[in-house]
Amino acid sequence: YTRYWHGSIAILRPLLTIFNIEQIYIFNAVILCILFITLLLLTYKKLGIGALICLLISGIMTSLWYAALSLEYIWTILLMCISGIISLFIYKCNNCCLFMFFLTVGSFTAYFDFLTTETLTLLVPLVIVTIARHNDNMFKNQKDYIRHSAYISLFWLLGYAFAWIAKWSLASIVLHENVF
């Protein structure tokens, strides 16, 4: 199990000193509701009713409310909501800033995820940024959409991969065994 990283423990352990597991589930549910409702409202305000309906349907179809009861899934769901919210505010930034944002999100995903729902933190913010940029006529042609998505995905993947490599390297050094 040395190859896996439970980054959520950095949050979970302090919470366990204050709450029991049922209270943590409630706490997670409250945080999830606040973040998802915020994401929904901002999506409606900035992207319109179509994007809101798509996001809402996807949340319903994936039974998003169950994520609060899972200490495995909750962290990437929360990170997806947070990065989606931030995406709605930074989509107009230059590409370098946007790429660094997705690199950071990829790194955080590798830190918190347990190899289960990692692509949520790429795909939801990527769709949000793409729709927002489309609405603002920031793409000249179809190639711009593809290039934009490819670069964002590449930077997210670099952040994700380098964070995993760093985790395995650190584990190898600390444990004095090759976890690669």
N, CA, C and O of each residue as an XYZ file, in Angstrom:
720
protein
N       0.810     -1.200      0.000
C       0.000      0.000      0.000
C       0.851      1.261      0.000
O       0.317      2.369      0.038
N       2.135      1.108     -0.041
C       3.019      2.269      0.011
C       2.921      3.128     -1.238
O       3.312      4.295     -1.207
N       2.405      2.579     -2.346
C       2.287      3.359     -3.574
C       1.113      4.317     -3.532
O       1.050      5.258     -4.322
N       0.186      4.087     -2.620
C      -0.987      4.954     -2.530
C      -0.758      6.031     -1.485
O      -0.032      5.841     -0.509
N      -1.384      7.140     -1.712
C      -1.189      8.300     -0.860
C      -2.550      8.745     -0.360
O      -3.464      8.990     -1.147
N      -2.670      8.844      0.903
C      -3.933      9.278      1.489
C      -3.787     10.727      1.957
O      -3.717     10.989      3.157
N      -3.743     11.653      1.020
C      -3.577     13.067      1.341
C      -4.717     13.619      2.168
O      -4.551     14.591      2.905
N      -5.872     12.994      2.043
C      -7.035     13.454      2.804
C      -6.844     13.287      4.308
O      -7.543     13.923      5.097
N      -5.918     12.451      4.700
C      -5.652     12.245      6.130
C      -5.218     13.552      6.793
O      -5.478     13.769      7.977
N      -4.560     14.416      6.032
C      -4.129     15.714      6.580
C      -5.326     16.559      7.005
O      -5.197     17.417      7.879
N      -6.476     16.331      6.405
C      -7.704     17.028      6.797
C      -8.515     16.170      7.761
O      -9.077     16.667      8.737
N      -8.563     14.884      7.471
C      -9.414     13.978      8.238
C      -8.967     13.815      9.692
O      -9.802     13.802     10.596
N      -7.686     13.691      9.918
C      -7.210     13.505     11.305
C      -7.560     14.664     12.229
O      -8.050     14.427     13.333
N      -7.327     15.914     11.819
C      -7.769     17.019     12.688
C      -9.287     17.023     12.906
O      -9.761     17.335     13.999
N     -10.048     16.673     11.851
C     -11.493     16.615     12.014
C     -11.901     15.536     13.025
O     -12.859     15.712     13.778
N     -11.171     14.431     13.035
C     -11.486     13.341     13.973
C     -11.197     13.711     15.422
O     -11.703     13.063     16.338
N     -10.391     14.739     15.638
C     -10.163     15.188     17.021
C     -11.338     16.006     17.543
O     -11.494     16.189     18.751
N     -12.163     16.494     16.619
C     -13.301     17.336     16.987
C     -14.619     16.578     16.824
O     -15.506     16.674     17.672
N     -14.741     15.816     15.717
C     -15.997     15.165     15.357
C     -15.852     13.647     15.340
O     -14.745     13.121     15.222
N     -16.985     12.945     15.458
C     -16.976     11.519     15.171
C     -17.286     11.343     13.683
O     -17.517     12.326     12.979
N     -17.291     10.104     13.204
C     -17.413      9.878     11.763
C     -18.767     10.346     11.212
O     -18.838     10.872     10.102
N     -19.827     10.153     11.983
C     -21.143     10.614     11.523
C     -21.178     12.138     11.392
O     -21.762     12.672     10.449
N     -20.556     12.824     12.332
C     -20.500     14.282     12.265
C     -19.636     14.743     11.086
O     -19.917     15.780     10.486
N     -18.607     13.997     10.755
C     -17.770     14.327      9.598
C     -18.582     14.164      8.318
O     -18.461     14.973      7.397
N     -19.406     13.125      8.256
C     -20.273     12.952      7.086
C     -21.218     14.144      6.940
O     -21.437     14.634      5.832
N     -21.771     14.602      8.044
C     -22.662     15.766      8.011
C     -21.886     17.010      7.585
O     -22.349     17.784      6.747
N     -20.712     17.193      8.164
C     -19.842     18.314      7.801
C     -19.536     18.276      6.303
O     -19.636     19.297      5.623
N     -19.162     17.099      5.787
C     -18.890     16.942      4.353
C     -20.114     17.286      3.518
O     -20.001     17.942      2.482
N     -21.287     16.842      3.968
C     -22.527     17.113      3.229
C     -22.819     18.610      3.168
O     -23.239     19.123      2.131
N     -22.598     19.302      4.272
C     -22.834     20.749      4.310
C     -21.870     21.463      3.365
O     -22.280     22.315      2.577
N     -20.594     21.113      3.448
C     -19.584     21.733      2.576
C     -19.897     21.427      1.113
O     -19.818     22.315      0.264
N     -20.250     20.179      0.814
C     -20.589     19.793     -0.550
C     -21.791     20.578     -1.057
O     -21.776     21.074     -2.184
N     -22.831     20.695     -0.237
C     -24.023     21.457     -0.643
C     -23.685     22.916     -0.923
O     -24.107     23.476     -1.935
N     -22.931     23.517     -0.034
C     -22.554     24.924     -0.215
C     -21.762     25.105     -1.507
O     -22.050     26.005     -2.296
N     -20.762     24.243     -1.722
C     -19.922     24.381     -2.915
C     -20.690     24.071     -4.194
O     -20.552     24.788     -5.185
N     -21.496     23.017     -4.184
C     -22.216     22.650     -5.407
C     -23.288     23.678     -5.745
O     -23.467     24.022     -6.914
N     -23.994     24.166     -4.749
C     -25.003     25.207     -5.002
C     -24.332     26.480     -5.502
O     -24.846     27.140     -6.405
N     -23.183     26.830     -4.918
C     -22.424     27.994     -5.399
C     -22.017     27.800     -6.851
O     -22.146     28.711     -7.668
N     -21.519     26.597     -7.170
C     -21.131     26.294     -8.552
C     -22.332     26.388     -9.487
O     -22.224     26.931    -10.586
N     -23.470     25.864     -9.055
C     -24.680     25.938     -9.875
C     -25.106     27.384    -10.115
O     -25.407     27.765    -11.246
N     -25.131     28.184     -9.060
C     -25.564     29.582     -9.196
C     -24.616     30.379    -10.088
O     -25.058     31.148    -10.941
N     -23.318     30.194     -9.888
C     -22.351     30.912    -10.719
C     -22.392     30.432    -12.164
O     -22.218     31.222    -13.092
N     -22.623     29.139    -12.352
C     -22.746     28.602    -13.707
C     -23.935     29.239    -14.411
O     -23.833     29.643    -15.569
N     -25.049     29.329    -13.717
C     -26.236     29.964    -14.297
C     -25.965     31.431    -14.632
O     -26.302     31.909    -15.715
N     -25.352     32.128    -13.683
C     -25.090     33.562    -13.872
C     -24.123     33.824    -15.024
O     -24.322     34.754    -15.806
N     -23.070     32.999    -15.129
C     -22.027     33.282    -16.107
C     -22.174     32.515    -17.417
O     -21.709     32.978    -18.459
N     -22.825     31.334    -17.375
C     -22.890     30.504    -18.581
C     -24.300     30.261    -19.097
O     -24.482     29.832    -20.237
N     -25.291     30.533    -18.267
C     -26.663     30.392    -18.729
C     -27.352     29.122    -18.265
O     -26.767     28.268    -17.597
N     -28.609     29.033    -18.642
C     -29.473     27.950    -18.178
C     -29.059     26.595    -18.739
O     -29.183     25.584    -18.048
N     -28.571     26.551    -19.973
C     -28.165     25.279    -20.579
C     -27.052     24.605    -19.801
O     -27.131     23.412    -19.507
N     -26.014     25.361    -19.463
C     -24.892     24.812    -18.696
C     -25.346     24.408    -17.292
O     -24.906     23.391    -16.757
N     -26.228     25.212    -16.706
C     -26.771     24.880    -15.388
C     -27.503     23.547    -15.416
O     -27.299     22.704    -14.543
N     -28.353     23.357    -16.415
C     -29.126     22.109    -16.517
C     -28.189     20.917    -16.718
O     -28.392     19.866    -16.109
N     -27.182     21.065    -17.552
C     -26.213     19.975    -17.767
C     -25.491     19.616    -16.471
O     -25.349     18.439    -16.140
N     -25.046     20.615    -15.753
C     -24.344     20.374    -14.488
C     -25.272     19.735    -13.463
O     -24.874     18.807    -12.759
N     -26.477     20.213    -13.377
C     -27.451     19.673    -12.442
C     -27.796     18.221    -12.779
O     -27.834     17.370    -11.890
N     -28.044     17.940    -14.036
C     -28.358     16.564    -14.457
C     -27.176     15.637    -14.181
O     -27.366     14.509    -13.727
N     -25.966     16.104    -14.452
C     -24.796     15.259    -14.183
C     -24.661     14.976    -12.692
O     -24.295     13.866    -12.305
N     -24.949     15.962    -11.854
C     -24.919     15.735    -10.411
C     -25.962     14.733     -9.964
O     -25.702     13.900     -9.096
N     -27.144     14.813    -10.556
C     -28.220     13.878    -10.216
C     -27.898     12.471    -10.720
O     -28.074     11.493     -9.993
N     -27.430     12.373    -11.953
C     -27.152     11.056    -12.544
C     -26.002     10.330    -11.855
O     -25.954      9.100    -11.855
N     -25.096     11.070    -11.279
C     -23.976     10.434    -10.565
C     -24.246     10.303     -9.070
O     -23.366      9.894     -8.312
N     -25.451     10.647     -8.647
C     -25.829     10.571     -7.223
C     -24.812     11.302     -6.357
O     -24.282     10.760     -5.386
N     -24.561     12.532     -6.734
C     -23.531     13.345     -6.091
C     -23.687     13.420     -4.578
O     -22.691     13.508     -3.859
N     -24.909     13.386     -4.091
C     -25.153     13.516     -2.655
C     -24.539     12.370     -1.857
O     -24.287     12.523     -0.662
N     -24.291     11.217     -2.499
C     -23.658     10.107     -1.780
C     -22.175     10.354     -1.518
O     -21.586      9.721     -0.643
N     -21.578     11.259     -2.262
C     -20.149     11.529     -2.095
C     -19.820     11.980     -0.677
O     -18.734     11.693     -0.171
N     -20.742     12.678     -0.037
C     -20.495     13.161      1.330
C     -20.343     12.014      2.311
O     -19.763     12.186      3.383
N     -20.859     10.845      1.955
C     -20.778      9.680      2.830
C     -19.586      8.782      2.506
O     -19.461      7.682      3.043
N     -18.723      9.258      1.635
C     -17.558      8.476      1.239
C     -16.286      9.280      1.462
O     -16.083     10.326      0.844
N     -15.449      8.793      2.333
C     -14.186      9.481      2.582
C     -13.203      9.255      1.437
O     -12.126      9.851      1.421
N     -13.555      8.417      0.498
C     -12.735      8.189     -0.676
C     -13.070      9.185     -1.787
O     -12.166      9.738     -2.413
N     -14.358      9.418     -2.036
C     -14.786     10.234     -3.166
C     -14.936     11.716     -2.856
O     -14.796     12.549     -3.752
N     -15.213     12.055     -1.630
C     -15.577     13.430     -1.291
C     -14.510     14.449     -1.681
O     -14.838     15.559     -2.100
N     -13.249     14.084     -1.547
C     -12.176     15.065     -1.728
C     -12.071     15.542     -3.168
O     -11.897     16.736     -3.410
N     -12.176     14.622     -4.136
C     -12.104     15.079     -5.526
C     -13.396     15.765     -5.952
O     -13.371     16.640     -6.818
N     -14.522     15.383     -5.359
C     -15.776     16.072     -5.660
C     -15.689     17.528     -5.162
O     -16.077     18.461     -5.865
N     -15.177     17.695     -3.944
C     -15.010     19.054     -3.413
C     -14.009     19.846     -4.257
O     -14.233     21.018     -4.561
N     -12.911     19.199     -4.630
C     -11.909     19.855     -5.471
C     -12.494     20.209     -6.838
O     -12.176     21.259     -7.395
N     -13.350     19.335     -7.381
C     -14.029     19.634     -8.641
C     -14.885     20.892     -8.500
O     -14.849     21.773     -9.359
N     -15.653     20.973     -7.412
C     -16.499     22.155     -7.199
C     -15.658     23.414     -7.033
O     -15.954     24.445     -7.637
N     -14.624     23.334     -6.227
C     -13.760     24.496     -5.992
C     -13.084     24.937     -7.292
O     -13.072     26.125     -7.613
N     -12.526     23.992     -8.033
C     -11.844     24.365     -9.277
C     -12.848     24.836    -10.329
O     -12.515     25.686    -11.155
N     -14.063     24.302    -10.314
C     -15.105     24.802    -11.217
C     -15.473     26.236    -10.908
O     -15.638     27.054    -11.813
N     -15.601     26.539     -9.626
C     -15.917     27.913     -9.205
C     -14.799     28.867     -9.613
O     -15.050     29.930    -10.179
N     -13.575     28.476     -9.321
C     -12.430     29.327     -9.682
C     -12.359     29.510    -11.200
O     -12.054     30.600    -11.686
N     -12.641     28.442    -11.941
C     -12.611     28.515    -13.407
C     -13.552     29.578    -13.955
O     -13.254     30.238    -14.951
N     -14.677     29.731    -13.299
C     -15.646     30.740    -13.746
C     -15.128     32.171    -13.584
O     -15.624     33.098    -14.223
N     -14.135     32.333    -12.730
C     -13.571     33.666    -12.509
C     -12.281     33.915    -13.289
O     -11.929     35.067    -13.543
N     -11.574     32.852    -13.671
C     -10.272     33.061    -14.305
C     -10.239     32.700    -15.782
O      -9.179     32.785    -16.403
N     -11.352     32.303    -16.360
C     -11.337     31.853    -17.755
C     -10.849     32.927    -18.715
O     -10.371     32.599    -19.801
N     -10.953     34.195    -18.347
C     -10.487     35.284    -19.219
C      -8.989     35.548    -19.079
O      -8.415     36.299    -19.867
N      -8.364     34.941    -18.094
C      -6.918     35.131    -17.911
C      -6.171     34.617    -19.130
O      -6.712     33.871    -19.945
N      -4.916     35.033    -19.234
C      -4.123     34.536    -20.358
C      -3.907     33.026    -20.208
O      -4.088     32.452    -19.134
N      -3.516     32.409    -21.319
C      -3.371     30.955    -21.333
C      -2.358     30.458    -20.317
O      -2.561     29.406    -19.711
N      -1.280     31.185    -20.121
C      -0.248     30.764    -19.167
C      -0.839     30.629    -17.768
O      -0.584     29.643    -17.076
N      -1.613     31.597    -17.357
C      -2.265     31.570    -16.045
C      -3.231     30.385    -15.951
O      -3.272     29.690    -14.935
N      -3.989     30.164    -16.992
C      -4.945     29.068    -17.028
C      -4.229     27.714    -16.984
O      -4.669     26.794    -16.293
N      -3.134     27.602    -17.719
C      -2.380     26.353    -17.718
C      -1.789     26.073    -16.333
O      -1.797     24.932    -15.871
N      -1.283     27.109    -15.679
C      -0.733     26.920    -14.336
C      -1.829     26.535    -13.337
O      -1.593     25.754    -12.415
N      -3.009     27.083    -13.526
C      -4.138     26.711    -12.674
C      -4.435     25.224    -12.811
O      -4.591     24.529    -11.807
N      -4.515     24.726    -14.051
C      -4.813     23.317    -14.260
C      -3.659     22.422    -13.822
O      -3.896     21.298    -13.379
N      -2.437     22.881    -13.932
C      -1.292     22.143    -13.402
C      -1.437     21.978    -11.886
O      -1.190     20.901    -11.343
N      -1.838     23.048    -11.218
C      -2.044     23.027     -9.771
C      -3.200     22.117     -9.389
O      -3.099     21.347     -8.433
N      -4.294     22.200    -10.128
C      -5.443     21.332     -9.855
C      -5.053     19.864    -10.036
O      -5.452     19.016     -9.239
N      -4.283     19.563    -11.070
C      -3.801     18.192    -11.274
C      -2.956     17.713    -10.099
O      -3.067     16.563     -9.673
N      -2.114     18.599     -9.579
C      -1.277     18.250     -8.422
C      -2.118     17.994     -7.182
O      -1.905     17.010     -6.474
N      -3.067     18.873     -6.921
C      -3.960     18.673     -5.773
C      -4.771     17.385     -5.915
O      -5.027     16.687     -4.934
N      -5.164     17.088     -7.136
C      -5.921     15.864     -7.379
C      -5.088     14.642     -7.025
O      -5.580     13.724     -6.370
N      -3.845     14.625     -7.449
C      -2.974     13.504     -7.116
C      -2.759     13.393     -5.606
O      -2.602     12.292     -5.077
N      -2.753     14.515     -4.927
C      -2.565     14.515     -3.480
C      -3.777     13.911     -2.765
O      -3.620     13.123     -1.833
N      -4.987     14.281     -3.202
C      -6.196     13.876     -2.486
C      -6.857     12.609     -3.020
O      -7.494     11.887     -2.253
N      -6.724     12.324     -4.306
C      -7.481     11.233     -4.894
C      -6.844      9.881     -4.588
O      -5.635      9.765     -4.391
N      -7.698      8.872     -4.558
C      -7.271      7.503     -4.302
C      -7.442      6.678     -5.577
O      -7.900      5.536     -5.531
N      -7.070      7.267     -6.713
C      -7.175      6.652     -8.029
C      -8.604      6.220     -8.343
O      -8.836      5.107     -8.815
N      -9.559      7.111     -8.079
C     -10.956      6.749     -8.289
C     -11.702      7.742     -9.168
O     -12.320      7.336    -10.152
N     -11.662      9.016     -8.846
C     -12.480     10.004     -9.553
C     -11.652     11.185    -10.045
O     -12.148     12.308    -10.134
N     -10.410     10.928    -10.357
C      -9.491     12.028    -10.654
C      -9.890     12.866    -11.847
O      -9.644     14.072    -11.836
N     -10.490     12.295    -12.874
C     -10.773     13.070    -14.079
C     -11.855     14.134    -13.875
O     -11.996     15.034    -14.704
N     -12.611     14.043    -12.794
C     -13.614     15.081    -12.518
C     -12.979     16.455    -12.381
O     -13.560     17.459    -12.792
N     -11.787     16.496    -11.802
C     -11.141     17.788    -11.563
C     -10.537     18.373    -12.836
O     -10.171     19.548    -12.871
N     -10.436     17.564    -13.866
C     -10.026     18.079    -15.173
C     -11.243     18.437    -16.005
O     -11.345     19.554    -16.512
N     -12.164     17.498    -16.150
C     -13.226     17.639    -17.150
C     -14.253     18.709    -16.819
O     -14.641     19.470    -17.705
N     -14.700     18.790    -15.588
C     -15.717     19.796    -15.258
C     -15.159     21.209    -15.416
O     -15.785     22.025    -16.093
N     -14.005     21.536    -14.819
C     -13.464     22.890    -15.052
C     -13.104     23.151    -16.519
O     -13.248     24.276    -16.998
N     -12.641     22.127    -17.231
C     -12.312     22.297    -18.651
C     -13.558     22.644    -19.464
O     -13.515     23.535    -20.312
N     -14.651     21.957    -19.215
C     -15.902     22.255    -19.917
C     -16.375     23.663    -19.564
O     -16.831     24.408    -20.431
N     -16.262     24.017    -18.294
C     -16.676     25.357    -17.865
C     -15.865     26.431    -18.587
O     -16.428     27.386    -19.123
N     -14.547     26.272    -18.597
C     -13.684     27.261    -19.258
C     -13.974     27.310    -20.754
O     -14.017     28.389    -21.344
N     -14.170     26.154    -21.364
C     -14.426     26.119    -22.809
C     -15.744     26.799    -23.158
O     -15.811     27.574    -24.112
N     -16.786     26.514    -22.392
C     -18.081     27.167    -22.654
C     -17.966     28.677    -22.435
O     -18.464     29.464    -23.241
N     -17.311     29.077    -21.347
C     -17.179     30.505    -21.050
C     -16.395     31.221    -22.147
O     -16.775     32.309    -22.578
N     -15.306     30.611    -22.595
C     -14.517     31.229    -23.658
C     -15.278     31.238    -24.982
O     -15.155     32.180    -25.766
N     -16.050     30.208    -25.225
C     -16.884     30.176    -26.431
C     -17.913     31.311    -26.391
O     -18.102     32.024    -27.376
N     -18.563     31.465    -25.258
C     -19.576     32.523    -25.115
C     -18.989     33.916    -25.309
O     -19.675     34.826    -25.775
N     -17.719     34.079    -24.950
C     -17.042     35.370    -25.117
C     -16.311     35.467    -26.461
O     -15.520     36.384    -26.678
N     -16.580     34.524    -27.351
C     -15.964     34.508    -28.686
C     -14.435     34.549    -28.626
O     -13.801     35.295    -29.373
N     -13.857     33.761    -27.753
C     -12.405     33.743    -27.597
C     -11.733     32.701    -28.496
O     -10.507     32.603    -28.523
N     -12.531     31.930    -29.225
C     -11.991     30.940    -30.164
C     -12.265     31.400    -31.583
O     -13.367     31.851    -31.895
N     -11.255     31.284    -32.448
C     -11.414     31.711    -33.837
C     -12.004     30.602    -34.702
O     -12.794     30.860    -35.610
N     -11.607     29.360    -34.404
C     -12.073     28.242    -35.220
C     -12.036     26.949    -34.406
O     -11.692     26.947    -33.224
N     -12.395     25.860    -35.065
C     -12.464     24.557    -34.396
C     -11.101     24.121    -33.850
O     -11.026     23.488    -32.797
N     -10.041     24.454    -34.557
C      -8.701     24.081    -34.099
C      -8.371     24.738    -32.754
O      -7.679     24.146    -31.925
N      -8.858     25.939    -32.544
C      -8.630     26.619    -31.268
C      -9.253     25.859    -30.101
O      -8.660     25.772    -29.026
N     -10.454     25.308    -30.314
C     -11.104     24.507    -29.267
C     -10.257     23.287    -28.923
O     -10.017     22.981    -27.754
N      -9.815     22.607    -29.962
C      -9.040     21.378    -29.763
C      -7.697     21.690    -29.117
O      -7.294     21.017    -28.168
N      -7.008     22.693    -29.617
C      -5.706     23.088    -29.081
C      -5.847     23.510    -27.612
O      -5.054     23.109    -26.761
N      -6.850     24.312    -27.338
C      -7.131     24.791    -25.985
C      -7.354     23.614    -25.027
O      -6.756     23.559    -23.953
N      -8.207     22.689    -25.422
C      -8.505     21.524    -24.583
C      -7.283     20.632    -24.406
O      -7.044     20.102    -23.321
N      -6.516     20.471    -25.470
C      -5.324     19.630    -25.410
C      -4.281     20.215    -24.457
O      -3.711     19.491    -23.641
N      -4.032     21.515    -24.558
C      -3.049     22.145    -23.675
C      -3.485     22.107    -22.214
O      -2.683     21.804    -21.330
N      -4.735     22.410    -21.966
C      -5.226     22.360    -20.583
C      -5.104     20.945    -20.040
O      -4.653     20.747    -18.912
N      -5.505     19.962    -20.838
C      -5.415     18.560    -20.405
C      -3.969     18.149    -20.156
O      -3.673     17.441    -19.194
N      -3.077     18.597    -21.025
C      -1.659     18.282    -20.861
C      -1.117     18.862    -19.562
O      -0.410     18.169    -18.830
N      -1.430     20.107    -19.262
C      -0.923     20.716    -18.031
C      -1.529     20.061    -16.791
O      -0.835     19.875    -15.791
N      -2.804     19.713    -16.845
C      -3.420     18.993    -15.733
C      -2.698     17.658    -15.540
O      -2.367     17.285    -14.414
N      -2.457     16.941    -16.639
C      -1.793     15.643    -16.585
C      -0.370     15.770    -16.050
O       0.076     14.927    -15.271
N       0.342     16.811    -16.460
C       1.701     17.038    -15.946
C       1.678     17.256    -14.432
O       2.489     16.681    -13.707
N       0.750     18.084    -13.961
C       0.628     18.305    -12.525
C       0.303     17.018    -11.792
O       0.872     16.733    -10.739
N      -0.612     16.244    -12.350
C      -1.027     14.979    -11.744
C       0.136     13.986    -11.719
O       0.432     13.392    -10.682
N       0.791     13.811    -12.867
C       1.882     12.834    -12.973
C       3.079     13.219    -12.108
O       3.629     12.374    -11.403
N       3.482     14.478    -12.156
C       4.638     14.896    -11.360
C       4.358     14.795     -9.857
O       5.260     14.493     -9.076
N       3.126     15.045     -9.461
C       2.786     14.889     -8.039
C       2.880     13.424     -7.629
O       3.369     13.114     -6.543
N       2.416     12.523     -8.489
C       2.542     11.093     -8.172
C       4.013     10.678     -8.106
O       4.416      9.954     -7.196
N       4.796     11.126     -9.053
C       6.225     10.799     -9.051
C       6.891     11.339     -7.787
O       7.718     10.662     -7.177
N       6.529     12.550     -7.403
C       7.091     13.139     -6.181
C       6.678     12.325     -4.954
O       7.492     12.093     -4.060
N       5.413     11.891     -4.910
C       4.939     11.094     -3.774
C       5.690      9.771     -3.695
O       6.134      9.367     -2.620
N       5.832      9.094     -4.838
C       6.532      7.809     -4.831
C       8.009      7.988     -4.504
O       8.596      7.150     -3.820
N       8.612      9.063     -4.983
C      10.013      9.332     -4.665
C      10.185      9.574     -3.167
O      11.093      9.027     -2.541
N       9.314     10.389     -2.608
C       9.359     10.666     -1.179
C       9.142      9.399     -0.363
O       9.842      9.157      0.620
N       8.175      8.596     -0.773
C       7.915      7.331     -0.070
C       9.125      6.407     -0.161
O       9.473      5.746      0.817
N       9.765      6.356     -1.319
C      10.960      5.510     -1.481
C      12.081      5.957     -0.562
O      12.775      5.132      0.031
N      12.257      7.266     -0.448
C      13.308      7.804      0.420
C      13.003      7.536      1.878
O      13.874      7.082      2.620
N      11.794      7.805      2.295
C      11.416      7.654      3.711
C      11.375      6.180      4.122
O      11.830      5.832      5.212
N      10.839      5.318      3.268
C      10.657      3.918      3.616
C      11.854      3.033      3.273
O      11.903      1.862      3.649
N      12.811      3.606      2.561
C      13.998      2.871      2.144
C      13.649      1.618      1.332
O      14.286      0.573      1.462
N      12.619      1.755      0.491
C      12.259      0.686     -0.440
C      11.738      1.316     -1.725
O      11.221      2.433     -1.720
N      11.880      0.593     -2.805
C      11.450      1.111     -4.103
C       9.947      0.912     -4.253
O       9.486     -0.210     -4.463
N       9.183      1.995     -4.145
C       7.732      1.888     -4.289
C       7.277      2.095     -5.734
O       6.089      2.010     -6.044
N       8.244      2.369     -6.606
C       7.898      2.512     -8.005
C       7.533      1.169     -8.595
O       7.208      1.083     -9.779
